[in-house]
């Protein structure tokens, strides 16, 4: 194990051995290899230090006075289960090694040991800890995705939302979720509902901008039979159906001032009256709403009631646009690739690096919804398992934001060069991969002045 590699994979190691020569030799060897090391002579001393600061690896002598290695191993595993313990001894036996492994030891070394043996053990420990770390990281992401349905992301803005959702869910306050079209505001609302004590009740979602006012009123409040032409039977409205659960009003900024007054009364009195009826009905729901409009500006313009805004906006949660969390694009792309590859039974499971950069550089005015549509279209039309720049040719070059002054033409040039080199400049095969004919590829080669390495 080289010194540079050791520094890259530095471990916090404690040596526990009552023999000074063993203790000091291990201390100096580990220290020289670049690790953080402490050496102690007894199990009690080791436990005292572990209470104050963590260690990733313990090398523990089997035979020690007062507390032997197996006793220390058991107490370490009980109190610090993530700590790796290696048992070292000059008196090896099958029985003692089996007992050590049962108690949680990772390995068992016989004295005297050579530097190569120690290097191999540390390399194995580092690899195992990395695998465990990767597993817990991926497990956490999967749990997060499962917990919050299709809300995918690990960027700071999304992590902030994931942290807020459980806190918001514990209250009964009205929540206004703001954000551009396509950012997944309804997914946030569903996650809040799922985390709340109302989770076993209904989640009712309604788009306020999709219906004319008369129909919106009927959908919300319900009606009695004969209340108007076509009302052939009594019908519950969404306000009544949502009782015991959560009502999500999408695009609440689209409703009229008159409807705002009616809803404000419902929120204050917790009662509704169906159209064509006189008897009030008790309702009990939590209101979540969303908007893509700036409602403060709507209030200033006289199009939205200030008292109603205060009532629906007790808690505000902003859903970030995709351009503010471009680091999540590879995760989202992978999710949508899996989804549409399964639906279309096509094996499309990767993007070229240039294409990932293309997607990260695009502004995505339609946000996650537009990205999903783009991936679906590319999967349906793709002729190979790898999506390239040509599969997203609908993205206008003027809308791309690239770092270090790079343009879409620069990326196309690099991509063509890469394909040509991978195919050893076989024009026919390269043209197939690029989805163009041989004549077009020759024109591209001339345009970008590409040359085969001599």
C-alpha positions as CSV (number, residue, x, y, z in Angstrom):
1,X,0.0,0.0,0.0
2,X,1.7,3.2,-1.1
3,X,1.9,6.3,1.0
4,X,-0.3,8.4,-1.3
5,X,-3.0,5.7,-1.4
6,X,-2.9,5.5,2.4
7,X,-3.4,9.2,2.7
8,X,-6.4,9.1,0.4
9,X,-7.9,6.3,2.5
10,X,-6.8,7.5,5.9
11,X,-8.3,5.6,8.8
12,X,-8.6,6.3,12.6
13,X,-6.9,3.3,14.2
14,X,-6.5,2.3,17.8
15,X,-4.0,-0.4,18.8
16,X,-4.8,-2.2,22.1
17,X,-2.0,-4.5,23.3
18,X,-0.2,-4.9,26.6
19,X,3.1,-5.7,25.0
20,X,5.0,-2.4,24.4
21,X,7.1,-3.6,21.5
22,X,4.0,-4.8,19.5
23,X,2.1,-1.6,20.4
24,X,4.8,0.7,19.3
25,X,5.7,-1.1,16.2
26,X,2.1,-1.1,15.0
27,X,1.7,2.5,16.0
28,X,4.7,3.6,13.9
29,X,3.8,1.4,10.9
30,X,0.2,2.8,10.7
31,X,1.5,6.3,11.3
32,X,4.0,6.0,8.5
33,X,1.2,4.7,6.2
34,X,-0.7,8.0,6.8
35,X,-3.3,6.9,9.3
36,X,-4.5,8.6,12.5
37,X,-3.3,6.3,15.3
38,X,-3.5,5.9,19.1
39,X,-2.0,3.1,21.1
40,X,-3.1,1.9,24.5
41,X,-2.1,-1.0,26.8
42,X,-5.5,-2.1,28.2
43,X,-9.1,-2.7,27.3
44,X,-10.3,-0.3,30.0
45,X,-8.1,2.5,28.6
46,X,-9.5,1.8,25.1
47,X,-13.1,2.1,26.3
48,X,-12.3,5.4,28.1
49,X,-11.0,6.9,24.9
50,X,-13.8,5.5,22.7
51,X,-16.3,7.4,24.9
52,X,-14.6,10.7,24.0
53,X,-13.8,10.2,20.3
54,X,-14.7,7.6,17.5
55,X,-12.3,5.2,15.9
56,X,-13.0,3.3,12.7
57,X,-10.6,0.3,13.4
58,X,-9.3,-1.4,16.5
59,X,-6.5,-3.9,16.5
60,X,-7.0,-5.8,19.8
61,X,-4.7,-8.3,21.4
62,X,-6.4,-11.5,22.5
63,X,-4.4,-12.1,25.7
64,X,-4.4,-9.0,28.1
65,X,-4.7,-8.8,31.9
66,X,-8.0,-7.8,33.6
67,X,-9.9,-7.6,30.3
68,X,-9.0,-9.9,27.4
69,X,-9.5,-9.3,23.7
70,X,-12.9,-11.1,23.5
71,X,-14.3,-9.2,26.4
72,X,-13.2,-5.9,24.8
73,X,-14.6,-7.0,21.4
74,X,-18.0,-7.7,22.9
75,X,-18.2,-4.3,24.7
76,X,-17.0,-2.4,21.6
77,X,-19.6,-4.1,19.4
78,X,-22.3,-3.5,22.0
79,X,-21.5,0.2,22.3
80,X,-20.0,1.1,18.9
81,X,-21.3,-1.5,16.3
82,X,-19.8,0.3,13.3
83,X,-16.3,0.0,14.6
84,X,-14.2,-2.6,12.8
85,X,-12.3,-4.9,15.2
86,X,-9.2,-7.1,14.3
87,X,-8.1,-9.6,16.8
88,X,-4.3,-10.2,17.1
89,X,-2.7,-13.0,19.1
90,X,0.3,-15.3,19.4
91,X,-1.9,-18.1,20.6
92,X,-4.2,-19.0,17.8
93,X,-6.8,-21.7,17.8
94,X,-9.8,-22.6,15.8
95,X,-12.1,-22.3,18.8
96,X,-10.9,-18.8,19.7
97,X,-11.1,-17.6,16.1
98,X,-14.6,-18.9,15.7
99,X,-15.6,-17.2,19.0
100,X,-14.1,-13.9,17.8
101,X,-16.0,-14.0,14.5
102,X,-19.2,-14.8,16.3
103,X,-18.8,-11.7,18.5
104,X,-18.3,-9.5,15.4
105,X,-14.5,-9.5,14.7
106,X,-13.7,-8.7,11.1
107,X,-10.5,-10.6,10.9
108,X,-8.0,-12.6,13.0
109,X,-4.2,-12.1,12.7
110,X,-1.5,-14.3,14.2
111,X,1.8,-12.8,15.6
112,X,4.3,-12.2,14.3
113,X,2.7,-10.6,11.2
114,X,4.4,-9.0,8.2
115,X,3.8,-5.5,6.8
116,X,2.2,-7.1,3.7
117,X,-0.3,-8.8,5.9
118,X,-1.2,-5.6,7.6
119,X,-1.5,-3.7,4.3
120,X,-3.8,-6.4,2.9
121,X,-6.0,-6.2,6.0
122,X,-6.3,-2.4,5.9
123,X,-7.0,-2.5,2.1
124,X,-9.8,-5.0,2.8
125,X,-11.2,-2.9,5.7
126,X,-11.1,0.3,3.5
127,X,-12.9,-1.5,0.7
128,X,-15.6,-3.0,3.0
129,X,-16.2,0.4,4.7
130,X,-16.6,2.1,1.3
131,X,-19.1,-0.6,0.2
132,X,-21.0,-0.1,3.4
133,X,-21.0,3.7,3.0
134,X,-22.2,3.4,-0.6
135,X,-24.9,0.9,0.4
136,X,-26.2,3.2,3.2
137,X,-26.1,6.2,0.8
138,X,-28.0,4.4,-1.9
139,X,-30.4,2.9,0.7
140,X,-31.0,6.4,2.0
141,X,-31.8,7.7,-1.5
142,X,-34.2,4.8,-2.2
143,X,-35.9,5.3,1.2
144,X,-36.2,9.0,0.4
145,X,-37.6,8.3,-3.0
146,X,-40.0,5.7,-1.6
147,X,-41.1,8.0,1.2
148,X,-41.7,11.0,-1.0
149,X,-43.0,9.1,-4.0
150,X,-41.3,10.4,-7.3
151,X,-39.6,13.3,-5.7
152,X,-36.1,12.6,-6.8
153,X,-33.0,14.7,-5.9
154,X,-30.1,15.2,-3.6
155,X,-29.3,18.9,-4.4
156,X,-29.3,21.4,-1.5
157,X,-32.7,22.8,-2.5
158,X,-34.3,19.4,-2.6
159,X,-32.7,18.3,0.6
160,X,-34.2,21.4,2.3
161,X,-37.6,20.4,1.0
162,X,-37.2,16.8,2.3
163,X,-36.3,18.2,5.7
164,X,-39.3,20.6,5.8
165,X,-42.0,18.1,4.7
166,X,-42.1,16.0,7.9
167,X,-42.1,19.2,10.0
168,X,-44.9,20.8,8.0
169,X,-46.9,17.6,8.0
170,X,-47.2,17.6,11.8
171,X,-49.2,20.8,11.8
172,X,-52.7,21.5,10.5
173,X,-51.8,24.9,9.0
174,X,-52.7,25.7,5.5
175,X,-49.7,25.5,3.1
176,X,-49.1,27.4,-0.1
177,X,-46.7,25.7,-2.5
178,X,-45.3,28.1,-5.0
179,X,-43.3,27.2,-8.1
180,X,-43.2,27.2,-11.9
181,X,-45.2,24.9,-14.0
182,X,-43.8,21.4,-14.1
183,X,-41.8,21.5,-10.8
184,X,-43.9,18.9,-9.1
185,X,-46.0,20.9,-6.7
186,X,-48.6,18.1,-6.4
187,X,-45.9,15.6,-5.5
188,X,-44.9,17.9,-2.6
189,X,-48.6,18.1,-1.5
190,X,-48.9,14.3,-1.6
191,X,-45.8,13.9,0.5
192,X,-47.0,16.3,3.1
193,X,-50.3,14.3,3.3
194,X,-48.5,11.0,3.5
195,X,-46.4,12.2,6.4
196,X,-49.4,13.7,8.3
197,X,-51.8,12.0,10.8
198,X,-54.4,12.4,8.0
199,X,-52.5,10.0,5.8
200,X,-55.2,7.3,6.1
201,X,-57.8,9.8,4.9
202,X,-58.4,10.8,1.3
203,X,-56.1,13.0,-0.7
204,X,-58.2,15.0,-3.1
205,X,-56.6,17.1,-5.8
206,X,-58.3,19.6,-8.1
207,X,-57.0,22.0,-10.7
208,X,-58.7,25.3,-10.2
209,X,-57.6,26.7,-13.6
210,X,-59.1,23.9,-15.6
211,X,-62.8,24.6,-15.0
212,X,-65.1,27.6,-15.5
213,X,-66.4,29.2,-12.3
214,X,-69.9,27.6,-12.4
215,X,-68.5,24.1,-12.8
216,X,-65.8,24.8,-10.3
217,X,-68.4,25.8,-7.7
218,X,-70.4,22.6,-8.3
219,X,-67.2,20.4,-8.1
220,X,-66.2,22.0,-4.8
221,X,-69.4,22.3,-3.0
222,X,-71.5,19.6,-4.5
223,X,-75.2,19.9,-5.4
224,X,-78.6,18.5,-4.6
225,X,-80.8,16.8,-7.2
226,X,-82.5,19.3,-9.4
227,X,-80.3,22.2,-8.3
228,X,-79.7,23.1,-12.0
229,X,-80.3,21.7,-15.4
230,X,-78.5,18.3,-15.7
231,X,-78.3,17.8,-11.9
232,X,-80.2,14.4,-12.1
233,X,-78.9,13.3,-8.7
234,X,-77.3,14.6,-5.5
235,X,-73.5,14.7,-5.6
236,X,-70.9,15.4,-2.9
237,X,-68.4,18.1,-3.7
238,X,-64.6,17.8,-3.2
239,X,-64.8,19.9,0.0
240,X,-67.0,17.2,1.5
241,X,-65.2,14.2,0.0
242,X,-61.9,15.4,1.4
243,X,-63.3,15.5,5.0
244,X,-60.9,13.5,7.2
245,X,-58.0,14.0,4.8
246,X,-56.3,16.6,2.6
247,X,-57.7,18.9,-0.1
248,X,-55.1,20.1,-2.7
249,X,-56.2,23.1,-4.8
250,X,-53.8,23.4,-7.7
251,X,-53.4,26.8,-9.3
252,X,-55.5,28.5,-6.6
253,X,-54.5,31.9,-8.1
254,X,-57.0,31.3,-10.9
255,X,-60.2,31.4,-8.9
256,X,-62.4,34.4,-8.9
257,X,-62.8,36.9,-6.0
258,X,-66.3,35.6,-5.4
259,X,-65.1,32.0,-5.1
260,X,-62.3,33.2,-2.8
261,X,-65.0,34.7,-0.4
262,X,-66.9,31.4,-0.4
263,X,-63.8,29.3,0.3
264,X,-62.7,31.8,3.0
265,X,-66.0,31.2,4.8
266,X,-65.6,27.4,4.6
267,X,-62.1,27.6,6.0
268,X,-63.3,29.7,9.0
269,X,-66.5,27.9,9.7
270,X,-65.6,24.4,8.6
271,X,-69.1,24.1,7.1
272,X,-70.4,23.9,3.5
273,X,-73.8,24.1,1.9
274,X,-74.4,22.1,-1.3
275,X,-75.8,24.0,-4.3
276,X,-79.6,23.8,-4.1
277,X,-79.6,23.0,-0.4
278,X,-80.0,25.0,2.8
279,X,-78.6,22.5,5.4
280,X,-75.0,23.1,6.3
281,X,-72.6,20.1,6.4
282,X,-69.7,19.9,8.7
283,X,-66.3,19.3,6.9
284,X,-62.9,18.6,8.3
285,X,-60.0,18.8,5.9
286,X,-56.5,20.3,5.7
287,X,-56.0,22.7,2.8
288,X,-52.9,22.6,0.7
289,X,-52.7,24.8,-2.4
290,X,-50.3,25.8,-5.1
291,X,-49.7,28.6,-7.5
292,X,-47.3,29.6,-10.3
293,X,-48.4,33.2,-9.9
294,X,-47.0,35.9,-7.6
295,X,-50.0,36.3,-5.3
296,X,-48.6,39.4,-3.6
297,X,-48.6,41.1,-7.0
298,X,-52.1,39.7,-7.7
299,X,-53.3,41.3,-4.4
300,X,-51.7,44.6,-5.3
301,X,-53.5,44.5,-8.7
302,X,-56.8,43.8,-7.0
303,X,-57.2,40.3,-8.5
304,X,-56.7,38.4,-5.3
305,X,-58.1,39.0,-1.8
306,X,-55.6,39.8,0.8
307,X,-57.6,38.1,3.6
308,X,-57.9,34.9,1.6
309,X,-54.2,34.9,0.9
310,X,-53.4,35.2,4.6
311,X,-55.7,32.2,5.3
312,X,-54.2,29.9,2.7
313,X,-50.6,31.1,3.2
314,X,-49.9,30.3,6.8
315,X,-46.8,28.2,5.7
316,X,-45.1,28.8,2.3
317,X,-43.0,26.3,0.6
318,X,-41.2,27.1,-2.7
319,X,-40.5,24.3,-5.2
320,X,-37.3,25.2,-7.1
321,X,-37.2,25.2,-10.9
322,X,-35.0,22.5,-12.5
323,X,-32.4,25.1,-13.6
324,X,-31.7,25.8,-9.9
325,X,-30.9,22.1,-9.2
326,X,-29.1,20.9,-12.3
327,X,-27.1,18.4,-10.2
328,X,-30.3,16.4,-9.9
329,X,-30.7,16.0,-13.7
330,X,-28.6,12.7,-13.9
331,X,-30.7,11.1,-11.2
332,X,-33.9,12.2,-12.8
333,X,-32.7,11.0,-16.2
334,X,-31.9,7.6,-14.8
335,X,-35.3,7.4,-13.2
336,X,-37.1,8.3,-16.5
337,X,-34.9,6.0,-18.6
338,X,-35.9,3.1,-16.3
339,X,-39.5,4.1,-16.5
340,X,-39.9,4.4,-20.2
341,X,-37.5,1.6,-21.1
342,X,-39.8,-0.7,-19.1
343,X,-42.9,0.8,-20.7
344,X,-41.6,0.5,-24.2
345,X,-39.7,-2.8,-23.6
346,X,-36.6,-1.2,-25.1
347,X,-33.2,-1.4,-23.6
348,X,-32.2,2.2,-23.4
349,X,-30.2,2.8,-20.2
350,X,-27.5,5.4,-20.7
351,X,-26.5,8.8,-22.1
352,X,-23.2,9.9,-23.5
353,X,-21.3,12.3,-21.3
354,X,-21.7,15.1,-23.8
355,X,-25.5,14.5,-23.7
356,X,-25.6,14.7,-19.9
357,X,-23.8,18.1,-20.2
358,X,-26.3,19.2,-22.8
359,X,-29.2,18.4,-20.6
360,X,-27.6,20.1,-17.6
361,X,-26.9,23.2,-19.7
362,X,-30.5,23.6,-21.0
363,X,-32.7,26.0,-19.0
364,X,-35.8,23.6,-19.0
365,X,-38.6,26.2,-19.0
366,X,-41.1,23.3,-18.5
367,X,-39.0,21.9,-15.6
368,X,-39.1,18.3,-14.6
369,X,-42.2,17.6,-16.7
370,X,-40.4,18.8,-19.8
371,X,-37.4,16.7,-19.0
372,X,-39.6,13.6,-18.5
373,X,-41.3,14.3,-21.9
374,X,-37.9,14.7,-23.6
375,X,-36.6,11.4,-22.2
376,X,-39.8,9.6,-23.1
377,X,-39.5,10.9,-26.7
378,X,-35.9,10.0,-27.0
379,X,-36.4,6.5,-25.7
380,X,-39.4,5.9,-28.1
381,X,-37.4,7.1,-31.1
382,X,-34.0,5.7,-30.1
383,X,-32.3,3.1,-32.3
384,X,-29.7,2.1,-29.7
385,X,-29.4,1.7,-25.9
386,X,-27.3,4.9,-25.7
387,X,-28.9,8.3,-26.1
388,X,-26.7,10.9,-27.8
389,X,-26.8,14.6,-28.8
390,X,-28.8,13.7,-31.9
391,X,-31.7,12.4,-29.7
392,X,-32.2,15.8,-28.2
393,X,-31.8,17.9,-31.4
394,X,-35.0,19.8,-30.5
395,X,-33.0,21.8,-27.9
396,X,-32.0,25.1,-29.5
397,X,-28.3,26.0,-29.1
398,X,-29.2,29.5,-28.0
399,X,-30.8,28.1,-24.8
400,X,-27.8,26.2,-23.6
401,X,-25.6,27.4,-20.8
402,X,-22.2,25.8,-20.8
403,X,-19.3,26.4,-18.5
404,X,-15.9,27.7,-19.6
405,X,-17.3,29.3,-22.8
406,X,-18.2,25.9,-24.5
407,X,-20.9,25.9,-27.1
408,X,-23.1,23.2,-28.5
409,X,-20.9,23.1,-31.6
410,X,-17.9,22.4,-29.4
411,X,-19.7,19.5,-27.8
412,X,-20.9,18.1,-31.1
413,X,-17.3,18.3,-32.4
414,X,-16.0,16.5,-29.4
415,X,-18.7,13.8,-29.6
416,X,-18.0,13.1,-33.3
417,X,-14.3,12.9,-32.6
418,X,-14.9,10.5,-29.8
419,X,-17.1,8.2,-31.9
420,X,-14.6,8.2,-34.8
421,X,-11.8,7.3,-32.4
422,X,-13.8,4.5,-30.8
423,X,-14.6,3.0,-34.2
424,X,-11.0,3.4,-35.4
425,X,-12.2,6.0,-37.9
426,X,-14.5,3.5,-39.6
427,X,-16.8,6.0,-41.4
428,X,-19.6,3.5,-42.0
429,X,-19.8,2.3,-38.4
430,X,-19.4,5.8,-37.0
431,X,-22.2,7.2,-39.3
432,X,-24.5,4.4,-38.0
433,X,-23.9,5.3,-34.4
434,X,-24.3,9.0,-35.1
435,X,-27.5,8.4,-37.0
436,X,-26.3,10.1,-40.2
437,X,-25.2,8.9,-43.6
438,X,-21.6,8.7,-44.8
439,X,-21.9,11.9,-46.9
440,X,-23.1,13.9,-43.9
441,X,-20.4,12.5,-41.7
442,X,-17.7,13.5,-44.2
443,X,-19.2,17.0,-44.3
444,X,-19.0,17.2,-40.4
445,X,-15.4,16.0,-40.5
446,X,-14.5,18.7,-43.0
447,X,-16.5,21.4,-41.1
448,X,-14.8,20.7,-37.8
449,X,-11.5,20.0,-39.5
450,X,-11.2,16.6,-37.8
451,X,-8.1,14.6,-38.6
452,X,-7.2,11.0,-37.9
453,X,-4.2,10.7,-35.6
454,X,-1.1,9.6,-37.6
